[in-house]
């Protein structure tokens, strides 16, 4: 168990991020200047317990969550969890203008055009963002969120078995936006630029584009951390534990032989092994950007007013800290690329002596964003003064 620790007495909202590789828990309490980190930790997810985002071994995962929270000293408290994966849909769509009550009745019919799984087995939510009445046929921009019911139910039932008081379940891109964009700006996502959040997890990568504080696109691809590990295993002939160790200690993402010559012999081989995987990752990111650009242009459907092309990229997820990855992507995409630094902007007070947390920022981004959900809503309503 990789437990980061309990830092202060008191409770607060709990964010629980159940991933295919590890389970992360963060607890935050409001403070006068922002938020105080009171608990943070992680533990490995039981092997083969999650498939396509669905918790298939619920007792094993429930036990892991329960033990982690016990070791962190987390008792009663409201928790927020996330769902993510290839079957989760988060996107803006444009529909004929109608009252919200009418849309609520027809949303399952409208959603058939945008989701690949049966709507009768799904959970849907929406938010009307903007209505365009200056057109011959009035239209409105709607944020559509959809997930298979099985995906959500598996999280809810697992956490209930773990004894967790679950307050809400949300889709992962919203928690990432909260942690990586809203938090550094003091609680607002409204900006004059367009930001791509690239969350590189163990089994998938989510690419979300936020323009003027609003989601306009979220894609999930299957190029992720385990693909890097698998490439090292295949080329170097090592097992998964050895490959993970090489990835963490020997590997540096470089593409030229001059820089590669400075690595250890194993590091050089690992660096070459990753090239096809990195090429595919870059290709998919560019494809996402191109689709976003099409949506903004004359041939697409207009989205957020004043939307511009992607201006920078923020990396999150456990694989984001792979040495050399951010500079490599910056060179390939010709855009500024940085790693999320959720604890470095002063909005979250990290206790003295907990410096190891800064190295875990990308991995803890989702759980932190989940823990921020309720406190930020309270602040918006004038609380915590």
Rosetta blueprint (number, residue, H / E / L):
1 X L
2 X L
3 X L
4 X L
5 X E
6 X E
7 X L
8 X L
9 X L
10 X L
11 X L
12 X L
13 X E
14 X E
15 X E
16 X E
17 X E
18 X E
19 X L
20 X L
21 X L
22 X E
23 X E
24 X E
25 X E
26 X E
27 X E
28 X E
29 X E
30 X E
31 X L
32 X L
33 X L
34 X L
35 X E
36 X E
37 X E
38 X E
39 X E
40 X E
41 X E
42 X E
43 X E
44 X E
45 X L
46 X L
47 X L
48 X L
49 X L
50 X E
51 X E
52 X L
53 X L
54 X E
55 X E
56 X L
57 X L
58 X H
59 X H
60 X H
61 X H
62 X H
63 X H
64 X H
65 X H
66 X H
67 X H
68 X H
69 X H
70 X H
71 X H
72 X H
73 X L
74 X L
75 X L
76 X L
77 X L
78 X E
79 X E
80 X E
81 X E
82 X E
83 X E
84 X L
85 X L
86 X L
87 X L
88 X L
89 X E
90 X E
91 X E
92 X E
93 X E
94 X E
95 X E
96 X E
97 X L
98 X L
99 X L
100 X H
101 X H
102 X H
103 X H
104 X H
105 X H
106 X H
107 X H
108 X H
109 X H
110 X H
111 X H
112 X L
113 X L
114 X L
115 X L
116 X L
117 X L
118 X L
119 X H
120 X H
121 X H
122 X E
123 X E
124 X E
125 X E
126 X E
127 X E
128 X E
129 X E
130 X E
131 X E
132 X E
133 X L
134 X L
135 X L
136 X L
137 X L
138 X L
139 X E
140 X E
141 X E
142 X E
143 X E
144 X E
145 X E
146 X E
147 X E
148 X E
149 X H
150 X H
151 X H
152 X H
153 X H
154 X H
155 X H
156 X H
157 X H
158 X H
159 X H
160 X H
161 X H
162 X L
163 X L
164 X L
165 X E
166 X E
167 X E
168 X E
169 X E
170 X E
171 X E
172 X H
173 X H
174 X H
175 X H
176 X H
177 X H
178 X H
179 X H
180 X H
181 X H
182 X H
183 X H
184 X H
185 X H
186 X L
187 X L
188 X L
189 X L
190 X L
191 X L
192 X L
193 X L
194 X E
195 X E
196 X E
197 X E
198 X E
199 X E
200 X E
201 X L
202 X L
203 X L
204 X L
205 X E
206 X E
207 X E
208 X E
209 X E
210 X E
211 X E
212 X L
213 X L
214 X E
215 X E
216 X E
217 X E
218 X E
219 X E
220 X E
221 X E
222 X L
223 X L
224 X L
225 X H
226 X H
227 X H
228 X H
229 X H
230 X H
231 X H
232 X H
233 X H
234 X H
235 X H
236 X H
237 X L
238 X L
239 X L
240 X H
241 X H
242 X H
243 X H
244 X H
245 X H
246 X H
247 X H
248 X H
249 X H
250 X L
251 X L
252 X L
253 X L
254 X L
255 X L
256 X L
257 X H
258 X H
259 X H
260 X H
261 X L
262 X L
263 X L
264 X L
265 X H
266 X H
267 X H
268 X H
269 X H
270 X H
271 X H
272 X H
273 X H
274 X H
275 X H
276 X H
277 X H
278 X H
279 X H
280 X H
281 X H
282 X H
283 X H
284 X H
285 X H
286 X H
287 X H
288 X H
289 X H
290 X H
291 X H
292 X H
293 X H
294 X H
295 X H
296 X H
297 X L
298 X L
299 X L
300 X L
301 X L
302 X L
303 X L
304 X L
305 X L
306 X L
307 X L
308 X L
309 X L
310 X L
311 X L
312 X E
313 X E
314 X E
315 X E
316 X E
317 X L
318 X H
319 X H
320 X H
321 X H
322 X L
323 X L
324 X L
325 X H
326 X H
327 X H
328 X H
329 X H
330 X H
331 X H
332 X H
333 X H
334 X L
335 X L
336 X E
337 X E
338 X E
339 X E
340 X L
341 X L
342 X L
343 X L
344 X L
345 X L
346 X L
347 X L
348 X E
349 X E
350 X L
351 X L
352 X L
353 X L
354 X L
355 X L
356 X H
357 X H
358 X H
359 X H
360 X L
361 X H
362 X H
363 X H
364 X H
365 X H
366 X H
367 X H
368 X H
369 X H
370 X H
371 X H
372 X H
373 X H
374 X H
375 X H
376 X H
377 X H
378 X H
379 X H
380 X H
381 X L
382 X L
383 X L
384 X L
385 X L
